[in-house]
C-alpha cells in the first residue's frame, strides 16, 4: 500500500490512476484533485510521505 501524501488515505499503487513523480519517487493519489494539490506544492507534501 502507498499513502496519498495529500489526504493520508491508503492507495493501492497498482490500482491508482493518479500518479505523480517528484524527487525520483512516484506518489499515488486517491483522486485527481489530490494529485493536482500535490503538483502545486510537491515539496510540502513529499516531505511527509513514507
Ligand atoms: Zn487523496
mmCIF file of the protein (N, C-alpha, C, O) and its ligand, coordinates in Angstrom:
data_MODEL
# 
_entry.id   MODEL 
# 
loop_
_entity.id 
_entity.type 
_entity.pdbx_number_of_molecules 
1 polymer     1 
2 non-polymer 1 
# 
_entity_poly.entity_id                      1 
_entity_poly.type                           'polypeptide(L)' 
_entity_poly.nstd_linkage                   no 
_entity_poly.nstd_monomer                   no 
_entity_poly.pdbx_seq_one_letter_code       
;(UNK)(UNK)(UNK)(UNK)(UNK)(UNK)(UNK)(UNK)(UNK)(UNK)(UNK)(UNK)(UNK)(UNK)(UNK)(UNK)
(UNK)(UNK)(UNK)(UNK)(UNK)(UNK)(UNK)(UNK)(UNK)(UNK)(UNK)(UNK)(UNK)(UNK)(UNK)(UNK)
(UNK)(UNK)(UNK)(UNK)(UNK)(UNK)(UNK)(UNK)(UNK)(UNK)(UNK)(UNK)(UNK)(UNK)(UNK)(UNK)
(UNK)(UNK)
;
_entity_poly.pdbx_seq_one_letter_code_can   XXXXXXXXXXXXXXXXXXXXXXXXXXXXXXXXXXXXXXXXXXXXXXXXXX 
_entity_poly.pdbx_strand_id                 A 
# 
loop_
_entity_poly_seq.entity_id 
_entity_poly_seq.num 
_entity_poly_seq.mon_id 
_entity_poly_seq.hetero 
1 1  UNK n 
1 2  UNK n 
1 3  UNK n 
1 4  UNK n 
1 5  UNK n 
1 6  UNK n 
1 7  UNK n 
1 8  UNK n 
1 9  UNK n 
1 10 UNK n 
1 11 UNK n 
1 12 UNK n 
1 13 UNK n 
1 14 UNK n 
1 15 UNK n 
1 16 UNK n 
1 17 UNK n 
1 18 UNK n 
1 19 UNK n 
1 20 UNK n 
1 21 UNK n 
1 22 UNK n 
1 23 UNK n 
1 24 UNK n 
1 25 UNK n 
1 26 UNK n 
1 27 UNK n 
1 28 UNK n 
1 29 UNK n 
1 30 UNK n 
1 31 UNK n 
1 32 UNK n 
1 33 UNK n 
1 34 UNK n 
1 35 UNK n 
1 36 UNK n 
1 37 UNK n 
1 38 UNK n 
1 39 UNK n 
1 40 UNK n 
1 41 UNK n 
1 42 UNK n 
1 43 UNK n 
1 44 UNK n 
1 45 UNK n 
1 46 UNK n 
1 47 UNK n 
1 48 UNK n 
1 49 UNK n 
1 50 UNK n 
# 
loop_
_struct_asym.id 
_struct_asym.entity_id 
A 1 
B 2 
# 
loop_
_chem_comp.id 
_chem_comp.type 
_chem_comp.mon_nstd_flag 
UNK 'L-peptide linking' . 
ZN  non-polymer         . 
# 
_pdbx_entity_nonpoly.entity_id   2 
_pdbx_entity_nonpoly.name        ? 
_pdbx_entity_nonpoly.comp_id     ZN 
# 
_pdbx_nonpoly_scheme.asym_id         B 
_pdbx_nonpoly_scheme.entity_id       2 
_pdbx_nonpoly_scheme.mon_id          ZN 
_pdbx_nonpoly_scheme.ndb_seq_num     1 
_pdbx_nonpoly_scheme.pdb_seq_num     101 
_pdbx_nonpoly_scheme.auth_seq_num    101 
_pdbx_nonpoly_scheme.pdb_mon_id      ZN 
_pdbx_nonpoly_scheme.auth_mon_id     ZN 
_pdbx_nonpoly_scheme.pdb_strand_id   A 
_pdbx_nonpoly_scheme.pdb_ins_code    . 
# 
loop_
_atom_site.group_PDB 
_atom_site.id 
_atom_site.type_symbol 
_atom_site.label_atom_id 
_atom_site.label_alt_id 
_atom_site.label_comp_id 
_atom_site.label_asym_id 
_atom_site.label_entity_id 
_atom_site.label_seq_id 
_atom_site.pdbx_PDB_ins_code 
_atom_site.Cartn_x 
_atom_site.Cartn_y 
_atom_site.Cartn_z 
_atom_site.occupancy 
_atom_site.B_iso_or_equiv 
_atom_site.pdbx_formal_charge 
_atom_site.auth_seq_id 
_atom_site.auth_comp_id 
_atom_site.auth_asym_id 
_atom_site.auth_atom_id 
_atom_site.pdbx_PDB_model_num 
ATOM   1   N  N  . UNK A 1 1  ? 0.828  -1.206 0.000   1.00 0.00 ? 1   UNK A N  1 
ATOM   2   C  CA . UNK A 1 1  ? 0.000  0.000  0.000   1.00 0.00 ? 1   UNK A CA 1 
ATOM   3   C  C  . UNK A 1 1  ? 0.864  1.257  0.000   1.00 0.00 ? 1   UNK A C  1 
ATOM   4   O  O  . UNK A 1 1  ? 1.895  1.334  0.669   1.00 0.00 ? 1   UNK A O  1 
ATOM   5   N  N  . UNK A 1 2  ? 0.419  2.210  -0.751  1.00 0.00 ? 2   UNK A N  1 
ATOM   6   C  CA . UNK A 1 2  ? 1.079  3.509  -0.739  1.00 0.00 ? 2   UNK A CA 1 
ATOM   7   C  C  . UNK A 1 2  ? 0.141  4.480  -0.039  1.00 0.00 ? 2   UNK A C  1 
ATOM   8   O  O  . UNK A 1 2  ? -1.055 4.226  0.101   1.00 0.00 ? 2   UNK A O  1 
ATOM   9   N  N  . UNK A 1 3  ? 0.703  5.581  0.390   1.00 0.00 ? 3   UNK A N  1 
ATOM   10  C  CA . UNK A 1 3  ? -0.144 6.558  1.053   1.00 0.00 ? 3   UNK A CA 1 
ATOM   11  C  C  . UNK A 1 3  ? -0.260 7.803  0.197   1.00 0.00 ? 3   UNK A C  1 
ATOM   12  O  O  . UNK A 1 3  ? 0.728  8.339  -0.306  1.00 0.00 ? 3   UNK A O  1 
ATOM   13  N  N  . UNK A 1 4  ? -1.475 8.238  0.051   1.00 0.00 ? 4   UNK A N  1 
ATOM   14  C  CA . UNK A 1 4  ? -1.725 9.506  -0.613  1.00 0.00 ? 4   UNK A CA 1 
ATOM   15  C  C  . UNK A 1 4  ? -1.177 10.600 0.311   1.00 0.00 ? 4   UNK A C  1 
ATOM   16  O  O  . UNK A 1 4  ? -1.716 10.813 1.397   1.00 0.00 ? 4   UNK A O  1 
ATOM   17  N  N  . UNK A 1 5  ? -0.118 11.291 -0.106  1.00 0.00 ? 5   UNK A N  1 
ATOM   18  C  CA . UNK A 1 5  ? 0.521  12.271 0.789   1.00 0.00 ? 5   UNK A CA 1 
ATOM   19  C  C  . UNK A 1 5  ? -0.331 13.507 1.049   1.00 0.00 ? 5   UNK A C  1 
ATOM   20  O  O  . UNK A 1 5  ? -0.046 14.272 1.970   1.00 0.00 ? 5   UNK A O  1 
ATOM   21  N  N  . UNK A 1 6  ? -1.357 13.706 0.258   1.00 0.00 ? 6   UNK A N  1 
ATOM   22  C  CA . UNK A 1 6  ? -2.187 14.903 0.432   1.00 0.00 ? 6   UNK A CA 1 
ATOM   23  C  C  . UNK A 1 6  ? -3.252 14.674 1.508   1.00 0.00 ? 6   UNK A C  1 
ATOM   24  O  O  . UNK A 1 6  ? -3.394 15.495 2.414   1.00 0.00 ? 6   UNK A O  1 
ATOM   25  N  N  . UNK A 1 7  ? -3.994 13.581 1.420   1.00 0.00 ? 7   UNK A N  1 
ATOM   26  C  CA . UNK A 1 7  ? -5.081 13.348 2.370   1.00 0.00 ? 7   UNK A CA 1 
ATOM   27  C  C  . UNK A 1 7  ? -4.782 12.185 3.320   1.00 0.00 ? 7   UNK A C  1 
ATOM   28  O  O  . UNK A 1 7  ? -5.589 11.866 4.193   1.00 0.00 ? 7   UNK A O  1 
ATOM   29  N  N  . UNK A 1 8  ? -3.605 11.548 3.140   1.00 0.00 ? 8   UNK A N  1 
ATOM   30  C  CA . UNK A 1 8  ? -3.179 10.447 4.016   1.00 0.00 ? 8   UNK A CA 1 
ATOM   31  C  C  . UNK A 1 8  ? -4.031 9.186  3.891   1.00 0.00 ? 8   UNK A C  1 
ATOM   32  O  O  . UNK A 1 8  ? -4.026 8.335  4.781   1.00 0.00 ? 8   UNK A O  1 
ATOM   33  N  N  . UNK A 1 9  ? -4.736 9.075  2.823   1.00 0.00 ? 9   UNK A N  1 
ATOM   34  C  CA . UNK A 1 9  ? -5.525 7.875  2.581   1.00 0.00 ? 9   UNK A CA 1 
ATOM   35  C  C  . UNK A 1 9  ? -4.614 6.808  1.966   1.00 0.00 ? 9   UNK A C  1 
ATOM   36  O  O  . UNK A 1 9  ? -3.689 7.117  1.215   1.00 0.00 ? 9   UNK A O  1 
ATOM   37  N  N  . UNK A 1 10 ? -4.897 5.557  2.300   1.00 0.00 ? 10  UNK A N  1 
ATOM   38  C  CA . UNK A 1 10 ? -4.093 4.487  1.711   1.00 0.00 ? 10  UNK A CA 1 
ATOM   39  C  C  . UNK A 1 10 ? -4.606 4.163  0.315   1.00 0.00 ? 10  UNK A C  1 
ATOM   40  O  O  . UNK A 1 10 ? -5.808 4.033  0.083   1.00 0.00 ? 10  UNK A O  1 
ATOM   41  N  N  . UNK A 1 11 ? -3.654 4.037  -0.607  1.00 0.00 ? 11  UNK A N  1 
ATOM   42  C  CA . UNK A 1 11 ? -3.999 3.819  -2.005  1.00 0.00 ? 11  UNK A CA 1 
ATOM   43  C  C  . UNK A 1 11 ? -3.213 2.614  -2.518  1.00 0.00 ? 11  UNK A C  1 
ATOM   44  O  O  . UNK A 1 11 ? -2.030 2.462  -2.214  1.00 0.00 ? 11  UNK A O  1 
ATOM   45  N  N  . UNK A 1 12 ? -3.864 1.777  -3.282  1.00 0.00 ? 12  UNK A N  1 
ATOM   46  C  CA . UNK A 1 12 ? -3.142 0.675  -3.905  1.00 0.00 ? 12  UNK A CA 1 
ATOM   47  C  C  . UNK A 1 12 ? -2.406 1.206  -5.126  1.00 0.00 ? 12  UNK A C  1 
ATOM   48  O  O  . UNK A 1 12 ? -3.011 1.711  -6.071  1.00 0.00 ? 12  UNK A O  1 
ATOM   49  N  N  . UNK A 1 13 ? -1.086 1.078  -5.081  1.00 0.00 ? 13  UNK A N  1 
ATOM   50  C  CA . UNK A 1 13 ? -0.288 1.624  -6.181  1.00 0.00 ? 13  UNK A CA 1 
ATOM   51  C  C  . UNK A 1 13 ? -0.682 1.016  -7.518  1.00 0.00 ? 13  UNK A C  1 
ATOM   52  O  O  . UNK A 1 13 ? -0.714 1.702  -8.540  1.00 0.00 ? 13  UNK A O  1 
ATOM   53  N  N  . UNK A 1 14 ? -0.980 -0.272 -7.500  1.00 0.00 ? 14  UNK A N  1 
ATOM   54  C  CA . UNK A 1 14 ? -1.297 -0.960 -8.751  1.00 0.00 ? 14  UNK A CA 1 
ATOM   55  C  C  . UNK A 1 14 ? -2.636 -0.523 -9.319  1.00 0.00 ? 14  UNK A C  1 
ATOM   56  O  O  . UNK A 1 14 ? -2.878 -0.652 -10.519 1.00 0.00 ? 14  UNK A O  1 
ATOM   57  N  N  . UNK A 1 15 ? -3.509 -0.003 -8.458  1.00 0.00 ? 15  UNK A N  1 
ATOM   58  C  CA . UNK A 1 15 ? -4.837 0.383  -8.919  1.00 0.00 ? 15  UNK A CA 1 
ATOM   59  C  C  . UNK A 1 15 ? -4.994 1.882  -9.131  1.00 0.00 ? 15  UNK A C  1 
ATOM   60  O  O  . UNK A 1 15 ? -5.944 2.333  -9.771  1.00 0.00 ? 15  UNK A O  1 
ATOM   61  N  N  . UNK A 1 16 ? -4.055 2.647  -8.588  1.00 0.00 ? 16  UNK A N  1 
ATOM   62  C  CA . UNK A 1 16 ? -4.196 4.093  -8.681  1.00 0.00 ? 16  UNK A CA 1 
ATOM   63  C  C  . UNK A 1 16 ? -3.967 4.581  -10.107 1.00 0.00 ? 16  UNK A C  1 
ATOM   64  O  O  . UNK A 1 16 ? -3.003 4.202  -10.771 1.00 0.00 ? 16  UNK A O  1 
ATOM   65  N  N  . UNK A 1 17 ? -4.875 5.426  -10.547 1.00 0.00 ? 17  UNK A N  1 
ATOM   66  C  CA . UNK A 1 17 ? -4.720 6.029  -11.877 1.00 0.00 ? 17  UNK A CA 1 
ATOM   67  C  C  . UNK A 1 17 ? -4.061 7.389  -11.766 1.00 0.00 ? 17  UNK A C  1 
ATOM   68  O  O  . UNK A 1 17 ? -3.698 8.010  -12.764 1.00 0.00 ? 17  UNK A O  1 
ATOM   69  N  N  . UNK A 1 18 ? -3.917 7.837  -10.527 1.00 0.00 ? 18  UNK A N  1 
ATOM   70  C  CA . UNK A 1 18 ? -3.400 9.183  -10.311 1.00 0.00 ? 18  UNK A CA 1 
ATOM   71  C  C  . UNK A 1 18 ? -2.027 9.104  -9.689  1.00 0.00 ? 18  UNK A C  1 
ATOM   72  O  O  . UNK A 1 18 ? -1.892 8.823  -8.498  1.00 0.00 ? 18  UNK A O  1 
ATOM   73  N  N  . UNK A 1 19 ? -1.019 9.349  -10.482 1.00 0.00 ? 19  UNK A N  1 
ATOM   74  C  CA . UNK A 1 19 ? 0.350  9.254  -10.009 1.00 0.00 ? 19  UNK A CA 1 
ATOM   75  C  C  . UNK A 1 19 ? 1.143  10.472 -10.435 1.00 0.00 ? 19  UNK A C  1 
ATOM   76  O  O  . UNK A 1 19 ? 0.877  11.095 -11.463 1.00 0.00 ? 19  UNK A O  1 
ATOM   77  N  N  . UNK A 1 20 ? 2.130  10.788 -9.605  1.00 0.00 ? 20  UNK A N  1 
ATOM   78  C  CA . UNK A 1 20 ? 2.988  11.918 -9.923  1.00 0.00 ? 20  UNK A CA 1 
ATOM   79  C  C  . UNK A 1 20 ? 4.387  11.599 -9.432  1.00 0.00 ? 20  UNK A C  1 
ATOM   80  O  O  . UNK A 1 20 ? 4.559  10.923 -8.418  1.00 0.00 ? 20  UNK A O  1 
ATOM   81  N  N  . UNK A 1 21 ? 5.372  12.081 -10.144 1.00 0.00 ? 21  UNK A N  1 
ATOM   82  C  CA . UNK A 1 21 ? 6.750  11.841 -9.738  1.00 0.00 ? 21  UNK A CA 1 
ATOM   83  C  C  . UNK A 1 21 ? 7.349  13.119 -9.179  1.00 0.00 ? 21  UNK A C  1 
ATOM   84  O  O  . UNK A 1 21 ? 7.129  14.222 -9.679  1.00 0.00 ? 21  UNK A O  1 
ATOM   85  N  N  . UNK A 1 22 ? 8.120  12.915 -8.115  1.00 0.00 ? 22  UNK A N  1 
ATOM   86  C  CA . UNK A 1 22 ? 8.800  14.058 -7.503  1.00 0.00 ? 22  UNK A CA 1 
ATOM   87  C  C  . UNK A 1 22 ? 10.032 13.545 -6.791  1.00 0.00 ? 22  UNK A C  1 
ATOM   88  O  O  . UNK A 1 22 ? 9.955  12.602 -6.004  1.00 0.00 ? 22  UNK A O  1 
ATOM   89  N  N  . UNK A 1 23 ? 11.169 14.163 -7.066  1.00 0.00 ? 23  UNK A N  1 
ATOM   90  C  CA . UNK A 1 23 ? 12.414 13.783 -6.402  1.00 0.00 ? 23  UNK A CA 1 
ATOM   91  C  C  . UNK A 1 23 ? 12.787 12.323 -6.598  1.00 0.00 ? 23  UNK A C  1 
ATOM   92  O  O  . UNK A 1 23 ? 13.364 11.696 -5.709  1.00 0.00 ? 23  UNK A O  1 
ATOM   93  N  N  . UNK A 1 24 ? 12.458 11.785 -7.763  1.00 0.00 ? 24  UNK A N  1 
ATOM   94  C  CA . UNK A 1 24 ? 12.826 10.408 -8.060  1.00 0.00 ? 24  UNK A CA 1 
ATOM   95  C  C  . UNK A 1 24 ? 11.876 9.372  -7.478  1.00 0.00 ? 24  UNK A C  1 
ATOM   96  O  O  . UNK A 1 24 ? 12.106 8.172  -7.626  1.00 0.00 ? 24  UNK A O  1 
ATOM   97  N  N  . UNK A 1 25 ? 10.813 9.821  -6.819  1.00 0.00 ? 25  UNK A N  1 
ATOM   98  C  CA . UNK A 1 25 ? 9.831  8.898  -6.252  1.00 0.00 ? 25  UNK A CA 1 
ATOM   99  C  C  . UNK A 1 25 ? 8.504  9.048  -6.973  1.00 0.00 ? 25  UNK A C  1 
ATOM   100 O  O  . UNK A 1 25 ? 8.181  10.108 -7.510  1.00 0.00 ? 25  UNK A O  1 
ATOM   101 N  N  . UNK A 1 26 ? 7.746  7.968  -6.974  1.00 0.00 ? 26  UNK A N  1 
ATOM   102 C  CA . UNK A 1 26 ? 6.411  8.026  -7.546  1.00 0.00 ? 26  UNK A CA 1 
ATOM   103 C  C  . UNK A 1 26 ? 5.386  8.034  -6.414  1.00 0.00 ? 26  UNK A C  1 
ATOM   104 O  O  . UNK A 1 26 ? 5.424  7.180  -5.528  1.00 0.00 ? 26  UNK A O  1 
ATOM   105 N  N  . UNK A 1 27 ? 4.495  8.977  -6.449  1.00 0.00 ? 27  UNK A N  1 
ATOM   106 C  CA . UNK A 1 27 ? 3.447  9.093  -5.438  1.00 0.00 ? 27  UNK A CA 1 
ATOM   107 C  C  . UNK A 1 27 ? 2.115  8.737  -6.064  1.00 0.00 ? 27  UNK A C  1 
ATOM   108 O  O  . UNK A 1 27 ? 1.836  9.080  -7.212  1.00 0.00 ? 27  UNK A O  1 
ATOM   109 N  N  . UNK A 1 28 ? 1.297  8.040  -5.286  1.00 0.00 ? 28  UNK A N  1 
ATOM   110 C  CA . UNK A 1 28 ? -0.026 7.642  -5.761  1.00 0.00 ? 28  UNK A CA 1 
ATOM   111 C  C  . UNK A 1 28 ? -1.092 8.422  -5.005  1.00 0.00 ? 28  UNK A C  1 
ATOM   112 O  O  . UNK A 1 28 ? -0.937 8.740  -3.825  1.00 0.00 ? 28  UNK A O  1 
ATOM   113 N  N  . UNK A 1 29 ? -2.164 8.720  -5.702  1.00 0.00 ? 29  UNK A N  1 
ATOM   114 C  CA . UNK A 1 29 ? -3.234 9.538  -5.116  1.00 0.00 ? 29  UNK A CA 1 
ATOM   115 C  C  . UNK A 1 29 ? -4.593 8.874  -5.289  1.00 0.00 ? 29  UNK A C  1 
ATOM   116 O  O  . UNK A 1 29 ? -4.799 8.056  -6.186  1.00 0.00 ? 29  UNK A O  1 
ATOM   117 N  N  . UNK A 1 30 ? -5.519 9.251  -4.404  1.00 0.00 ? 30  UNK A N  1 
ATOM   118 C  CA . UNK A 1 30 ? -6.862 8.669  -4.446  1.00 0.00 ? 30  UNK A CA 1 
ATOM   119 C  C  . UNK A 1 30 ? -7.697 9.334  -5.528  1.00 0.00 ? 30  UNK A C  1 
ATOM   120 O  O  . UNK A 1 30 ? -8.656 8.745  -6.027  1.00 0.00 ? 30  UNK A O  1 
ATOM   121 N  N  . UNK A 1 31 ? -7.338 10.550 -5.887  1.00 0.00 ? 31  UNK A N  1 
ATOM   122 C  CA . UNK A 1 31 ? -8.165 11.291 -6.843  1.00 0.00 ? 31  UNK A CA 1 
ATOM   123 C  C  . UNK A 1 31 ? -7.306 12.280 -7.621  1.00 0.00 ? 31  UNK A C  1 
ATOM   124 O  O  . UNK A 1 31 ? -6.173 12.582 -7.245  1.00 0.00 ? 31  UNK A O  1 
ATOM   125 N  N  . UNK A 1 32 ? -7.873 12.769 -8.704  1.00 0.00 ? 32  UNK A N  1 
ATOM   126 C  CA . UNK A 1 32 ? -7.153 13.750 -9.499  1.00 0.00 ? 32  UNK A CA 1 
ATOM   127 C  C  . UNK A 1 32 ? -6.964 15.040 -8.699  1.00 0.00 ? 32  UNK A C  1 
ATOM   128 O  O  . UNK A 1 32 ? -5.977 15.756 -8.868  1.00 0.00 ? 32  UNK A O  1 
ATOM   129 N  N  . UNK A 1 33 ? -7.921 15.314 -7.839  1.00 0.00 ? 33  UNK A N  1 
ATOM   130 C  CA . UNK A 1 33 ? -7.847 16.521 -7.022  1.00 0.00 ? 33  UNK A CA 1 
ATOM   131 C  C  . UNK A 1 33 ? -6.616 16.493 -6.119  1.00 0.00 ? 33  UNK A C  1 
ATOM   132 O  O  . UNK A 1 33 ? -5.905 17.490 -5.995  1.00 0.00 ? 33  UNK A O  1 
ATOM   133 N  N  . UNK A 1 34 ? -6.372 15.348 -5.493  1.00 0.00 ? 34  UNK A N  1 
ATOM   134 C  CA . UNK A 1 34 ? -5.201 15.225 -4.622  1.00 0.00 ? 34  UNK A CA 1 
ATOM   135 C  C  . UNK A 1 34 ? -3.917 15.324 -5.440  1.00 0.00 ? 34  UNK A C  1 
ATOM   136 O  O  . UNK A 1 34 ? -2.939 15.930 -5.002  1.00 0.00 ? 34  UNK A O  1 
ATOM   137 N  N  . UNK A 1 35 ? -3.925 14.734 -6.616  1.00 0.00 ? 35  UNK A N  1 
ATOM   138 C  CA . UNK A 1 35 ? -2.754 14.791 -7.483  1.00 0.00 ? 35  UNK A CA 1 
ATOM   139 C  C  . UNK A 1 35 ? -2.439 16.241 -7.851  1.00 0.00 ? 35  UNK A C  1 
ATOM   140 O  O  . UNK A 1 35 ? -1.283 16.665 -7.821  1.00 0.00 ? 35  UNK A O  1 
ATOM   141 N  N  . UNK A 1 36 ? -3.473 16.986 -8.194  1.00 0.00 ? 36  UNK A N  1 
ATOM   142 C  CA . UNK A 1 36 ? -3.262 18.387 -8.570  1.00 0.00 ? 36  UNK A CA 1 
ATOM   143 C  C  . UNK A 1 36 ? -2.788 19.217 -7.384  1.00 0.00 ? 36  UNK A C  1 
ATOM   144 O  O  . UNK A 1 36 ? -1.959 20.113 -7.537  1.00 0.00 ? 36  UNK A O  1 
ATOM   145 N  N  . UNK A 1 37 ? -3.316 18.915 -6.207  1.00 0.00 ? 37  UNK A N  1 
ATOM   146 C  CA . UNK A 1 37 ? -2.886 19.620 -4.999  1.00 0.00 ? 37  UNK A CA 1 
ATOM   147 C  C  . UNK A 1 37 ? -1.401 19.358 -4.754  1.00 0.00 ? 37  UNK A C  1 
ATOM   148 O  O  . UNK A 1 37 ? -0.638 20.271 -4.435  1.00 0.00 ? 37  UNK A O  1 
ATOM   149 N  N  . UNK A 1 38 ? -1.011 18.102 -4.908  1.00 0.00 ? 38  UNK A N  1 
ATOM   150 C  CA . UNK A 1 38 ? 0.392  17.731 -4.728  1.00 0.00 ? 38  UNK A CA 1 
ATOM   151 C  C  . UNK A 1 38 ? 1.280  18.451 -5.735  1.00 0.00 ? 38  UNK A C  1 
ATOM   152 O  O  . UNK A 1 38 ? 2.340  18.967 -5.381  1.00 0.00 ? 38  UNK A O  1 
ATOM   153 N  N  . UNK A 1 39 ? 0.851  18.483 -6.965  1.00 0.00 ? 39  UNK A N  1 
ATOM   154 C  CA . UNK A 1 39 ? 1.681  19.074 -8.018  1.00 0.00 ? 39  UNK A CA 1 
ATOM   155 C  C  . UNK A 1 39 ? 1.825  20.591 -7.869  1.00 0.00 ? 39  UNK A C  1 
ATOM   156 O  O  . UNK A 1 39 ? 2.759  21.188 -8.405  1.00 0.00 ? 39  UNK A O  1 
ATOM   157 N  N  . UNK A 1 40 ? 0.907  21.198 -7.149  1.00 0.00 ? 40  UNK A N  1 
ATOM   158 C  CA . UNK A 1 40 ? 1.050  22.634 -6.894  1.00 0.00 ? 40  UNK A CA 1 
ATOM   159 C  C  . UNK A 1 40 ? 2.172  22.908 -5.902  1.00 0.00 ? 40  UNK A C  1 
ATOM   160 O  O  . UNK A 1 40 ? 2.933  23.864 -6.049  1.00 0.00 ? 40  UNK A O  1 
ATOM   161 N  N  . UNK A 1 41 ? 2.260  22.041 -4.875  1.00 0.00 ? 41  UNK A N  1 
ATOM   162 C  CA . UNK A 1 41 ? 3.288  22.209 -3.854  1.00 0.00 ? 41  UNK A CA 1 
ATOM   163 C  C  . UNK A 1 41 ? 3.900  20.861 -3.489  1.00 0.00 ? 41  UNK A C  1 
ATOM   164 O  O  . UNK A 1 41 ? 3.737  20.390 -2.363  1.00 0.00 ? 41  UNK A O  1 
ATOM   165 N  N  . UNK A 1 42 ? 4.596  20.244 -4.423  1.00 0.00 ? 42  UNK A N  1 
ATOM   166 C  CA . UNK A 1 42 ? 5.116  18.883 -4.144  1.00 0.00 ? 42  UNK A CA 1 
ATOM   167 C  C  . UNK A 1 42 ? 6.058  18.820 -2.942  1.00 0.00 ? 42  UNK A C  1 
ATOM   168 O  O  . UNK A 1 42 ? 6.040  17.852 -2.182  1.00 0.00 ? 42  UNK A O  1 
ATOM   169 N  N  . UNK A 1 43 ? 6.868  19.844 -2.779  1.00 0.00 ? 43  UNK A N  1 
ATOM   170 C  CA . UNK A 1 43 ? 7.845  19.822 -1.676  1.00 0.00 ? 43  UNK A CA 1 
ATOM   171 C  C  . UNK A 1 43 ? 7.166  19.813 -0.305  1.00 0.00 ? 43  UNK A C  1 
ATOM   172 O  O  . UNK A 1 43 ? 7.710  19.289 0.667   1.00 0.00 ? 43  UNK A O  1 
ATOM   173 N  N  . UNK A 1 44 ? 5.986  20.395 -0.244  1.00 0.00 ? 44  UNK A N  1 
ATOM   174 C  CA . UNK A 1 44 ? 5.257  20.452 1.015   1.00 0.00 ? 44  UNK A CA 1 
ATOM   175 C  C  . UNK A 1 44 ? 4.727  19.081 1.423   1.00 0.00 ? 44  UNK A C  1 
ATOM   176 O  O  . UNK A 1 44 ? 4.731  18.731 2.603   1.00 0.00 ? 44  UNK A O  1 
ATOM   177 N  N  . UNK A 1 45 ? 4.271  18.308 0.435   1.00 0.00 ? 45  UNK A N  1 
ATOM   178 C  CA . UNK A 1 45 ? 3.656  17.015 0.738   1.00 0.00 ? 45  UNK A CA 1 
ATOM   179 C  C  . UNK A 1 45 ? 4.663  15.873 0.689   1.00 0.00 ? 45  UNK A C  1 
ATOM   180 O  O  . UNK A 1 45 ? 4.543  14.913 1.451   1.00 0.00 ? 45  UNK A O  1 
ATOM   181 N  N  . UNK A 1 46 ? 5.633  15.962 -0.177  1.00 0.00 ? 46  UNK A N  1 
ATOM   182 C  CA . UNK A 1 46 ? 6.577  14.860 -0.339  1.00 0.00 ? 46  UNK A CA 1 
ATOM   183 C  C  . UNK A 1 46 ? 7.384  14.619 0.929   1.00 0.00 ? 46  UNK A C  1 
ATOM   184 O  O  . UNK A 1 46 ? 7.775  13.485 1.206   1.00 0.00 ? 46  UNK A O  1 
ATOM   185 N  N  . UNK A 1 47 ? 7.633  15.654 1.689   1.00 0.00 ? 47  UNK A N  1 
ATOM   186 C  CA . UNK A 1 47 ? 8.442  15.525 2.898   1.00 0.00 ? 47  UNK A CA 1 
ATOM   187 C  C  . UNK A 1 47 ? 7.808  14.587 3.910   1.00 0.00 ? 47  UNK A C  1 
ATOM   188 O  O  . UNK A 1 47 ? 8.512  13.872 4.622   1.00 0.00 ? 47  UNK A O  1 
ATOM   189 N  N  . UNK A 1 48 ? 6.483  14.583 3.978   1.00 0.00 ? 48  UNK A N  1 
ATOM   190 C  CA . UNK A 1 48 ? 5.810  13.771 4.969   1.00 0.00 ? 48  UNK A CA 1 
ATOM   191 C  C  . UNK A 1 48 ? 5.448  12.370 4.502   1.00 0.00 ? 48  UNK A C  1 
ATOM   192 O  O  . UNK A 1 48 ? 4.848  11.602 5.253   1.00 0.00 ? 48  UNK A O  1 
ATOM   193 N  N  . UNK A 1 49 ? 5.806  12.032 3.271   1.00 0.00 ? 49  UNK A N  1 
ATOM   194 C  CA . UNK A 1 49 ? 5.436  10.742 2.717   1.00 0.00 ? 49  UNK A CA 1 
ATOM   195 C  C  . UNK A 1 49 ? 6.370  9.631  3.189   1.00 0.00 ? 49  UNK A C  1 
ATOM   196 O  O  . UNK A 1 49 ? 7.566  9.851  3.383   1.00 0.00 ? 49  UNK A O  1 
ATOM   197 N  N  . UNK A 1 50 ? 5.826  8.468  3.365   1.00 0.00 ? 50  UNK A N  1 
ATOM   198 C  CA . UNK A 1 50 ? 6.624  7.341  3.823   1.00 0.00 ? 50  UNK A CA 1 
ATOM   199 C  C  . UNK A 1 50 ? 7.479  6.809  2.689   1.00 0.00 ? 50  UNK A C  1 
ATOM   200 O  O  . UNK A 1 50 ? 8.228  5.851  2.877   1.00 0.00 ? 50  UNK A O  1 
HETATM 201 ZN ZN . ZN  B 2 .  ? -6.346 11.810 -1.568  1.00 0.00 ? 101 ZN  A ZN 1 
# 
